[in-house]
Each structure stands twice: as structure tokens, then as C-alpha cells.
Amino acid sequence: MNNYIIIGFGFFAQFLFFARTIVQWFKSEQEGEIISPVIYWQISLLASMLMLTYGILRNDFSIVLGQVLVYSVYIRNLQLKKAWKKMHLITRTLAIVIPVFYLGWLLMGENHNFSSILKNESVSLFLLIWGSTGQVIFNSRFLYQWLYSEYHNESVLPLGFWIISTVGSLMIFIYSIPRLDPVLFTAHSLGLLMYSRNILLHYGKKGMFSKLTKIPSLEKLLKNISDKIK
């Protein structure tokens, strides 16, 4: 497959991942606390499918591993949000069938299978271990978030989620440089800013939008947009 198309898959997936973070950040800034909206998890599902495709086509084990670790957590959060059953039946079916299809592709496909991913000559053993460790740390944030949410019986994004995000994202950012991966480089350089901002919000740093309360019309506009984010 054309390399530009493959890179396009990756950038679109990361655009969606970044969009979910922007939506979550916007809602949190407006509320002055960390919020976990339904749309965050819905976008995550779609982005994860695309990113898994990108990882397979790039023969990148660390990316594939990262998406496999967290996919089911996205679905579980939608269930905790009481939003999973409200999604269209076709959407729910595809969300379950597509990962099974990818598993069959990796097991039986002639190209871009488990063997080709693990034997990618452009990725040294050290780089493979570093990138995979970064992905495990980065995506373990969702395992932590899932356990935390199960304990509290609601979908939330606790402080630990953002701390783990920052550590894992920094490792993947470093991995992207020798890997010459523009998708990972762009995504994690921007993501680090958002994760840091959520940590500040947790510690009581006022929402950025609080400074706009002196402009009634703008405050009303921001509130209307925030209210539409569920």
C-alpha cells in the first residue's frame, strides 16, 4: 500500500485522538474540573480502529500492542456511561467484529502479520523494547482508569490517568524520533500539553474560560457549546 495512504490513516487516527482530548479539555475548562464526556469514549473507539490499522500497515508492534490493550476499556466506559446500548446496533456490531477481523489478519495474513511486525528490520531490539514499554505505560492509563471507575461505579478520569499519560506520552515521543514517525511525533508533542493542563485542573488551577466571564456574550456561547457535549 502507498506509504502516503498509510501515513494518512495514522494522521486521521491521531486527529481523532486529539479531537477527543480537545473536547474533554473544553468541557473540563468550562466546568472547572476534570470531566469524562460520552463523546470522548465514542471517538476513542473509532480512532483506535484506525490506529490499529496504521500500526499493522507500519509493521509497528508497539502501536498494535497499545491499541489491543485499551480497546475493550473504551467499550466498558461507554457501558458505565449508560451510552453503549444507546448506540446504533450496526455501530456496536462493527465495534466488536472489526477487532476479530484484525486478529484473523494478523494470524493468517500473508503480509503485515505477527511475524512481519516482530521482525521489522528498521526497528532495533532496544527501540522495540522502548517503544513497547512506552505504549504499555501510556495505555495502562486506561486500565487504571477502568479499575478506578469500576470501584466508584462511574466513568471518571482521575489524576493518576493524566500522570501516567504524561510519562507514557513522553516515552512514545522520544521513540518517534529515531523511528521517523511524523504521526507519533505530532500527536504526542501536542498531547503532552493537554495532559499537563488536566493535572493543573486537578490541583485547582482555575479553568481558562473563567477569565472570560466579564464578556457575557462569549460566556454564554462557551456555555452553550459545553452543554452540547455529553
C-alpha positions as semicolon CSV with decimal commas, in nm:
position;residue;x (nm);y (nm);z (nm)
1;M;0,000;0,000;0,000
2;N;0,119;0,351;-0,079
3;N;0,314;0,496;0,215
4;Y;0,125;0,825;0,196
5;I;-0,205;0,642;0,239
6;I;-0,066;0,458;0,542
7;I;0,056;0,785;0,695
8;G;-0,288;0,930;0,617
9;F;-0,451;0,654;0,825
10;G;-0,221;0,738;1,113
11;F;-0,275;1,112;1,098
12;F;-0,653;1,073;1,077
13;A;-0,650;0,840;1,378
14;Q;-0,434;1,080;1,577
15;F;-0,652;1,371;1,467
16;L;-0,947;1,190;1,625
17;F;-0,748;1,111;1,939
18;F;-0,651;1,477;1,962
19;A;-1,010;1,586;1,892
20;R;-1,139;1,374;2,181
21;T;-0,884;1,538;2,410
22;I;-0,982;1,884;2,289
23;V;-1,349;1,809;2,357
24;Q;-1,267;1,673;2,703
25;W;-1,039;1,969;2,775
26;F;-1,303;2,220;2,658
27;K;-1,572;2,063;2,876
28;S;-1,335;2,048;3,174
29;E;-1,222;2,409;3,134
30;Q;-1,586;2,521;3,124
31;E;-1,677;2,318;3,434
32;G;-1,352;2,396;3,617
33;E;-1,293;2,027;3,690
34;I;-1,195;1,712;3,500
35;I;-1,494;1,576;3,304
36;S;-1,531;1,243;3,120
37;P;-1,789;1,304;2,841
38;V;-1,952;1,022;2,642
39;I;-1,821;1,155;2,312
40;Y;-1,465;1,110;2,442
41;W;-1,515;0,733;2,451
42;Q;-1,709;0,719;2,124
43;I;-1,431;0,898;1,937
44;S;-1,176;0,674;2,111
45;L;-1,335;0,361;1,960
46;L;-1,321;0,491;1,604
47;A;-0,969;0,631;1,643
48;S;-0,846;0,305;1,793
49;M;-0,967;0,106;1,491
50;L;-0,784;0,342;1,256
51;M;-0,468;0,346;1,468
52;L;-0,465;-0,033;1,481
53;T;-0,482;-0,032;1,100
54;Y;-0,191;0,211;1,088
55;G;0,016;0,004;1,330
56;I;-0,035;-0,314;1,127
57;L;0,049;-0,146;0,795
58;R;0,357;0,015;0,950
59;N;0,467;-0,321;1,094
60;D;0,492;-0,146;1,430
61;F;0,447;-0,387;1,718
62;S;0,435;-0,118;1,987
63;I;0,140;0,061;1,822
64;V;-0,055;-0,262;1,773
65;L;0,014;-0,364;2,133
66;G;-0,102;-0,026;2,262
67;Q;-0,438;-0,042;2,086
68;V;-0,503;-0,404;2,182
69;L;-0,453;-0,315;2,550
70;V;-0,719;-0,045;2,565
71;Y;-0,987;-0,121;2,308
72;S;-1,221;-0,306;2,543
73;V;-1,177;-0,033;2,807
74;Y;-1,338;0,219;2,570
75;I;-1,643;-0,004;2,537
76;R;-1,661;-0,059;2,913
77;N;-1,661;0,316;2,977
78;L;-1,950;0,359;2,736
79;Q;-2,132;0,093;2,933
80;L;-2,058;0,274;3,261
81;K;-2,187;0,592;3,099
82;K;-2,507;0,404;3,006
83;A;-2,433;0,500;2,644
84;W;-2,331;0,169;2,485
85;K;-2,683;0,032;2,433
86;K;-2,796;0,371;2,302
87;M;-2,554;0,343;2,012
88;H;-2,690;0,201;1,684
89;L;-2,683;-0,179;1,661
90;I;-2,471;-0,166;1,345
91;T;-2,214;0,054;1,520
92;R;-2,193;-0,182;1,819
93;T;-2,164;-0,484;1,591
94;L;-1,881;-0,328;1,390
95;A;-1,703;-0,228;1,710
96;I;-1,692;-0,595;1,809
97;V;-1,642;-0,759;1,466
98;I;-1,359;-0,538;1,334
99;P;-1,106;-0,631;1,609
100;V;-1,182;-1,000;1,544
101;F;-1,117;-0,942;1,173
102;Y;-0,783;-0,776;1,253
103;L;-0,685;-1,070;1,473
104;G;-0,752;-1,307;1,184
105;W;-0,549;-1,078;0,956
106;L;-0,251;-1,088;1,191
107;L;-0,274;-1,465;1,237
108;M;-0,334;-1,574;0,877
109;G;-0,245;-1,281;0,652
110;E;0,044;-1,320;0,408
111;N;0,158;-0,960;0,457
112;H;0,158;-0,744;0,770
113;N;0,116;-1,037;1,008
114;F;0,259;-1,105;1,353
115;S;0,582;-1,236;1,201
116;S;0,645;-0,928;0,983
117;I;0,566;-0,694;1,271
118;L;0,806;-0,862;1,513
119;K;1,082;-0,896;1,252
120;N;1,074;-0,538;1,126
121;E;1,442;-0,471;1,048
122;S;1,400;-0,094;1,075
123;V;1,325;-0,130;1,448
124;S;1,618;-0,237;1,666
125;L;1,562;-0,455;1,972
126;F;1,627;-0,162;2,205
127;L;1,386;0,060;2,011
128;L;1,124;-0,217;2,009
129;I;1,153;-0,257;2,386
130;W;1,150;0,121;2,447
131;G;0,851;0,183;2,220
132;S;0,656;-0,115;2,353
133;T;0,725;-0,012;2,713
134;G;0,609;0,341;2,632
135;Q;0,289;0,208;2,475
136;V;0,225;-0,024;2,771
137;I;0,272;0,263;3,018
138;F;0,073;0,508;2,806
139;N;-0,220;0,274;2,753
140;S;-0,213;0,131;3,106
141;R;-0,368;0,468;3,197
142;F;-0,695;0,329;3,065
143;L;-0,660;0,010;3,265
144;Y;-0,601;0,227;3,573
145;Q;-0,895;0,449;3,475
146;W;-1,117;0,144;3,423
147;L;-1,035;-0,005;3,765
148;Y;-1,082;0,335;3,930
149;S;-1,417;0,381;3,752
150;E;-1,536;0,032;3,841
151;Y;-1,454;0,098;4,206
152;H;-1,651;0,424;4,202
153;N;-1,919;0,280;3,969
154;E;-1,893;0,572;3,726
155;S;-1,671;0,672;3,436
156;V;-1,417;0,930;3,555
157;L;-1,068;1,048;3,458
158;P;-0,865;1,058;3,784
159;L;-0,533;1,233;3,845
160;G;-0,336;0,912;3,801
161;F;-0,471;0,885;3,446
162;W;-0,307;1,213;3,347
163;I;0,021;1,140;3,526
164;I;0,052;0,802;3,351
165;S;-0,046;0,971;3,022
166;T;0,237;1,221;3,059
167;V;0,505;0,961;3,136
168;G;0,397;0,722;2,858
169;S;0,348;1,000;2,604
170;L;0,698;1,134;2,668
171;M;0,845;0,787;2,603
172;I;0,650;0,747;2,278
173;F;0,751;1,099;2,172
174;I;1,117;1,000;2,215
175;Y;1,051;0,672;2,028
176;S;0,900;0,861;1,732
177;I;1,224;1,049;1,662
178;P;1,456;0,759;1,560
179;R;1,150;0,580;1,415
180;L;1,095;0,883;1,186
181;D;0,723;0,864;1,260
182;P;0,553;1,201;1,194
183;V;0,221;1,070;1,328
184;L;0,350;0,979;1,674
185;F;0,577;1,285;1,690
186;T;0,295;1,531;1,617
187;A;0,035;1,357;1,832
188;H;0,244;1,326;2,147
189;S;0,406;1,668;2,128
190;L;0,054;1,818;2,135
191;G;-0,082;1,560;2,378
192;L;0,178;1,639;2,643
193;L;0,036;1,992;2,667
194;M;-0,317;1,864;2,725
195;Y;-0,215;1,608;2,985
196;S;-0,021;1,871;3,180
197;R;-0,320;2,104;3,168
198;N;-0,552;1,841;3,317
199;I;-0,306;1,786;3,602
200;L;-0,320;2,159;3,675
201;L;-0,702;2,149;3,669
202;H;-0,699;1,864;3,920
203;Y;-0,495;2,073;4,162
204;G;-0,745;2,355;4,150
205;K;-0,596;2,569;3,876
206;K;-0,884;2,784;3,755
207;G;-1,034;2,696;3,419
208;M;-0,900;2,917;3,142
209;F;-1,253;3,014;3,045
210;S;-1,314;3,163;3,390
211;K;-1,124;3,470;3,271
212;L;-1,388;3,529;3,005
213;T;-1,678;3,578;3,246
214;K;-1,652;3,952;3,202
215;I;-1,775;3,909;2,845
216;P;-2,137;3,791;2,885
217;S;-2,198;3,707;2,519
218;L;-1,879;3,498;2,495
219;E;-1,951;3,328;2,828
220;K;-2,297;3,233;2,704
221;L;-2,155;3,096;2,378
222;L;-1,898;2,881;2,560
223;K;-2,164;2,751;2,799
224;N;-2,396;2,660;2,510
225;I;-2,117;2,465;2,338
226;S;-2,022;2,293;2,663
227;D;-2,383;2,194;2,732
228;K;-2,397;2,014;2,397
229;I;-2,101;1,794;2,498
230;K;-2,246;1,496;2,683
